[in-house]
Amino acid sequence: MRYDLRPRSFIEILGLSVRLLGDRFAAVCSIVAVCLGSLLLSGNLLPKTLPTLRILFELATSAIILSIAQLAIARVIADAYFGTATTIVDALRSANKACAASLGTFVLVFTTSASAYVLLVLPLAYFAVGFALVSPVAVIEQLHGRAMLKRSRALVRGHWWRTAAIIMVPSMFNSFVAVLVHLVVDGVYSFDSLLVATTYVIGHVFIDIAAVVLYFDLCSRSGDFPLDIVSQAGARNGARDTGLEPQGIA
C-alpha cells in the first residue's frame, strides 16, 4: 500500500502514523528489539565501581543507538509511504551509514532534545523542535551535518507550533514516564536499564513515525519536495502519479 504525498491535517498525521505502524509493525518491532538488546549489552560493559565513567558511557551509547533506531524506522516508514518494503538489514545498514556520517550532529541533537524534554530546559526547546526532522532528512535526502540541520529547520520554519504539538509534547510525556519508571524500579541495574530503555524506545516509536509523516506534510506544504526522491518513488511504483508536483529543494 502506498500513500499520497499531500498536506495533511493534524488528526490525519496522527491517524496515518498509526496506520503506518500497523503496516510495518514487524519491521519496527525488529528494529526496537535490536536496539534494546544493544542498549542492554552496552549498559553492562563497565563495572559499577566507575559510576561517573559509566554514566557518561551510557549517555554516549544511548545517543548513538537511539539515533540509529530513529534513522532505521525513518527508512522503513519512508519506503512504506511509496509502497515498498525494506528489510531490517537494509534499514539498519542505511541508519548506520547516516549516523556514522553525522555522528557528532546526532549526539548534539540527542543532547539538545534530552535537555529540552527531560530536564525541561525550555530555551533549548526552540532548537529541539527545529531539529525534529533530522532523521527523515538524513535517510531520505541523504543530507549530513549542518546541511541536515538547516534542512530540518527550514521545513519547520513557519510550522513550529504544529511540529511541537506532534513531536515535542509526546516526547516530554514519554521522557517523564521513562524517568518515573526508573525511580520506581531503581535497584537491579540490568532490569532497571532494560525496563527504562523499553519504555523510552516504545514511546518514541510513534513519535519517530509521526516525524516522517510530518516531513512529507511539510515538504508538500512548502512545495520543495526533493525531485529525485519523487522520481525514484514513481519508478518503484511503475511510474504512477505520486500525488505531488515536485519543485526541488529550495
Residue, then its C-alpha position, 0 to 999 in steps of 0.5 A: m500500500r502506498y500513500d499520497l504525498r499531500p498536506r495533511s491535517f493534524i488528526e490525519i498525521l496522527g491517524l496515518s502514523v498509526r496506520l503506518l505502524g500497523d503496516r510495518f509493525a514487524a519491521v519496527c518491532s525488529i528494529v526496537a528489539v535490536c536496539l534494546g538488546s544493544l542498549l542492554l549489552s552496552g549498559n553492562l560493559l563497565p563495572k559499577t565501581l566507575p559510576t561517573l565513567r559509566i554514566l557518561f558511557e551510557l549517555a554516549t551509547s544511548a545517543i548513538i543507538l537511539s539515533i540509529a533506531q530513529l534513522a532505521i524506522a525513518r527508512v522503513i516508514a519512508d519506503a512504506y509511504f511509496g509502497t515498498a518494503t525494506t528489510i531490517v538489514d537494509a534499514l539498519r545498514s542505511a541508519n548506520k551509514a547516516c549516523a556514522a556520517s553525522l555522528g557528532t550532529f546526532v549526539l548534539v541533537f540527542t543532547t539538545s532534545a534530552s535537555a529540552y524534554v527531560l530536564l525541561v530546559l525550555p530555551l533549548a526547546y526552540f532548537a529541539v523542535g527545529f531539529a525534529l526532522v533530522s532523521p527523515v532528512a538524513v535517510i531520505e535526502q541523504l543530507h549530513g551535518r549542518a546541511m541536515l540541520k538547516r534542512s530540518r529547520a527550514l521545513v519547520r520554519g513557519h510550522w513550529w507550533r504544529t511540529a511541537a504539538i506532534i513531536m515535542v509534547p509526546s516526547m516530554f510525556n514519554s521522557f517523564v514516564a521513562v524517568l518515573v519508571h526508573l525511580v520506581v524500579d531503581g535497584v537491579y541495574s540490568f532490569d532497571s536499564l532494560l525496563v527504562a530503555t523499553t519504555y523510552v524506545i516504545g514511546h518514541v516509536f510513534i513519535d519517530i513515525a509521526a516525524v516522517v509523516l510530518y516531513f512529507d506534510l511539510c515538504s508538500r506544504s512548502g512545495d520543495f519536495p526533493l525531485d529525485i526522491v519523487s522520481q525514484a518513488g514513481a519508478r518503484n511504483g511503475a511510474r504512477d502519479t505520486g500525488l505531488e508536483p515536485q519543485g526541488i529543494a529550495 
